[in-house]
Amino acid sequence: MADEPPAPLSRGKPGAKAAAAAGENEYVAGVAWDDRSTCQAAECRKPLAIGEARIGKRPPSLAARPGKTRWYHLDCVFRTFRRACRDSKTITSIEDVQCLEALAPADRACVRALVEGWRAELAEATRQDA
């Protein structure tokens, strides 16, 4: 019986442990410059039109270069936070989004409103847990 591999639960999740050690998610704002990108939100998956504002999530990477950026519509990225683990880094401040100045003023205002809405949602969930 010594030759049997360990049960799956006893192995843990080395990828998740390594990613956690590598750092937190980073978020970057941008404008779609071609029509090849699609929103990575599971409930959306629609194309990002040329010139459309988007937010990219860069997961931590153990490699020397940053991980692949996954692009989302502005409102879709905040919807994905509801499904994220509590320990995952989400956008809780406007400073959490890099290159925000690349967006048009109306899109920056939209991001600010979405951040405030997400913070209010987090505060409500925290009150309910207490």
C-alpha positions as CSV (number, residue, x, y, z in Angstrom):
1,M,0.0,0.0,0.0
2,A,3.0,2.3,0.3
3,D,3.1,2.7,-3.5
4,E,-0.4,4.3,-3.7
5,P,-0.5,8.0,-4.3
6,P,-1.8,10.2,-1.5
7,A,-5.5,11.1,-1.4
8,P,-6.3,14.3,-3.3
9,L,-7.2,16.2,-0.2
10,S,-3.9,15.5,1.5
11,R,-1.9,17.0,-1.4
12,G,-3.4,20.5,-1.0
13,K,-3.5,23.1,-3.7
14,P,0.1,24.0,-4.5
15,G,-0.9,26.4,-7.3
16,A,-3.2,28.4,-5.1
17,K,-0.6,28.4,-2.3
18,A,2.1,29.6,-4.7
19,A,-0.1,32.3,-6.1
20,A,-0.9,33.6,-2.7
21,A,2.8,33.8,-1.9
22,A,3.4,35.7,-5.1
23,G,1.1,38.7,-4.2
24,E,-2.3,40.1,-4.8
25,N,-4.3,40.8,-7.9
26,E,-3.6,44.0,-9.8
27,Y,-6.2,46.0,-11.7
28,V,-5.5,48.2,-14.7
29,A,-7.8,50.4,-16.7
30,G,-7.6,50.7,-20.5
31,V,-9.5,51.1,-23.7
32,A,-9.9,48.2,-26.1
33,W,-7.7,49.0,-29.1
34,D,-8.9,46.1,-31.2
35,D,-12.0,43.9,-31.3
36,R,-10.3,40.6,-30.3
37,S,-10.9,40.9,-26.5
38,T,-13.9,39.4,-24.9
39,C,-15.2,40.1,-21.4
40,Q,-13.9,37.3,-19.0
41,A,-17.0,37.4,-16.7
42,A,-18.6,34.0,-16.8
43,E,-22.1,35.5,-17.2
44,C,-21.1,37.9,-20.0
45,R,-18.4,36.7,-22.4
46,K,-19.4,39.4,-24.9
47,P,-16.8,41.2,-27.1
48,L,-15.2,44.4,-26.0
49,A,-15.7,46.9,-28.8
50,I,-12.9,49.1,-30.1
51,G,-12.6,52.2,-28.0
52,E,-14.7,50.7,-25.1
53,A,-13.5,51.2,-21.6
54,R,-12.3,48.1,-19.7
55,I,-10.7,46.9,-16.6
56,G,-8.0,44.2,-16.6
57,K,-7.2,41.9,-13.8
58,R,-3.6,40.7,-13.5
59,P,-3.3,37.7,-11.1
60,P,-0.1,37.2,-9.2
61,S,2.6,35.4,-11.0
62,L,5.7,33.6,-9.8
63,A,7.4,34.3,-13.2
64,A,9.5,37.4,-13.7
65,R,6.9,38.9,-15.9
66,P,3.3,39.8,-14.9
67,G,0.5,37.3,-15.4
68,K,-1.8,37.5,-18.4
69,T,-4.3,40.3,-18.1
70,R,-8.0,39.2,-18.2
71,W,-10.2,42.1,-19.5
72,Y,-13.7,42.9,-18.3
73,H,-16.5,45.4,-19.0
74,L,-16.5,48.1,-16.2
75,D,-19.6,46.8,-14.5
76,C,-18.8,43.1,-15.1
77,V,-15.5,43.2,-13.1
78,F,-17.4,44.4,-10.1
79,R,-20.0,41.6,-10.5
80,T,-17.2,39.0,-10.5
81,F,-16.2,40.2,-7.0
82,R,-19.4,38.8,-5.5
83,R,-18.1,35.3,-6.5
84,A,-14.5,35.9,-5.3
85,C,-13.0,34.4,-2.1
86,R,-13.0,36.9,0.8
87,D,-9.2,36.9,0.8
88,S,-9.0,37.9,-2.9
89,K,-7.9,41.4,-3.6
90,T,-10.8,43.4,-5.1
91,I,-11.1,47.1,-6.1
92,T,-12.0,48.9,-2.9
93,S,-10.5,52.2,-3.7
94,I,-10.0,54.2,-6.9
95,E,-6.2,54.0,-6.2
96,D,-6.4,50.2,-6.7
97,V,-6.9,50.8,-10.5
98,Q,-3.7,51.6,-12.4
99,C,-3.8,53.8,-15.5
100,L,-7.2,55.2,-14.7
101,E,-6.2,58.4,-16.5
102,A,-6.4,56.4,-19.8
103,L,-10.2,56.4,-19.6
104,A,-12.5,59.2,-20.7
105,P,-13.8,61.4,-17.8
106,A,-17.3,59.8,-18.1
107,D,-15.8,56.3,-17.7
108,R,-13.6,57.4,-14.8
109,A,-16.8,58.7,-13.1
110,C,-18.5,55.4,-13.8
111,V,-15.5,53.5,-12.2
112,R,-15.8,55.8,-9.1
113,A,-19.5,55.1,-8.8
114,L,-18.9,51.3,-9.1
115,V,-16.2,51.4,-6.5
116,E,-18.5,53.3,-4.1
117,G,-21.2,50.7,-4.7
118,W,-18.9,47.8,-4.1
119,R,-17.6,49.4,-0.9
120,A,-21.2,49.8,0.3
121,E,-22.0,46.2,-0.6
122,L,-18.9,45.0,1.4
123,A,-19.9,47.1,4.4
124,E,-23.4,45.6,4.3
125,A,-22.0,42.1,4.1
126,T,-19.7,42.8,7.0
127,R,-22.6,44.1,9.1
128,Q,-24.6,41.0,8.4
129,D,-21.6,38.8,9.4
130,A,-21.2,40.5,12.7
